[in-house]
Amino acid sequence: MDSISTAGFATVMNVQQVLGTIKATPTTQQILAAFKSGTHDNFLSHPYTCDGQALKGATAVCNDYYLMNQIQGANLTQPSATDWVTSKGYTQGIAG
């Protein structure tokens, strides 16, 4: 994903998918539980788990996986569409 609008659209799709699992009128507790339970498919991205552990000190971050891009000459390329990278083990996180 290289654009803000694509990221925003993907977020809407993810929220709709999770909220769609709640029957009747959702409560705050049901919404939080739905996001925190299990691993979720992620529209246009790597699956995520909202357990507060994706990035140390930033409990609201649910996905710490990225696809890397490279600039070669004047072209933006993506070496792999399947090799996800994460900062786990490379950063101490916000809380150090």
N, C-alpha and C positions, 0 to 999 in steps of 0.2 A: 504494500500500500504506500503510495507516494503522495497522496493528496489528503488534505484535511476533510474534504467532503466525502471521500471514500471511507475514511476512518469514522466519520460521524454516521454514515449510512450503516456501516458494519455494526456500530454500537447499538443503533436502533434495532437491527435484526437480532442481535444477541439478547437484548433486554426483552424483546417480544417473545423469543424462544423460551426464556426462563419464566417469564410471567405467565406464559401459556400453560404452564404446568400447575398453576394454582387454580383451584376450583372456587367458584363464587366470588364475592368481593374480597380482594386480598387485604390483609392487615400488614402492618409494618413488620411484625414478627415473621409472618409467612413469606414476605418478600425477601427479608434477610436470610431466612433459612433456605429458601430456594436457591439463592446465589451461592451460599456457603456449602451446600451439599453436593459432594461428588465433583467430577470433572465434566466440564461443559464443552460441546463443540463450539468453535469460534468462527463466525462468518468471515471468510477471507484471511484467517490467521490460525495460529497454533492453538490447540485446546487449552483451556484454562481451569484453574481451581481457585476459588476465592476463600482461601483459608487463612489469609493474612501472612503467609510465608513466602510469597513470590519475591519480595524485595524487603530485606531487613529494614525495619523502621518505617516502612510505608505500607501499612496494613491494608490500605484501600487499593493497592496495585494487585491485580489478579493475574497478570500475564507479563512475564519477563523474557519472552522469546522474540527474536527478531530475525528477519532475513537481511543479510548484508548486501548493500549495493556498492559498485565500484564505478569510478569514472575512468574510462579508457579513451584517451584523446578527447574528443568532444562528446562522447557517448556515455550515457548512464547504462550500466549493465548490472545484471543480477547473476552472479556466478552459479547459484543453485536456488531452485524454487522449493527444495525439500530439506536443505541443511540449515535447520534453525539453530541460532546461537543464543546464549543466555549470559547474563553477567554473574551468575552464581559462581562463587569461588574467585572472582576477580575484583569484587568491590565489597567493602564493609557495610555498605548501605547507609542510610541517613543517620541511623543511631550509632554508627561506627562499631 
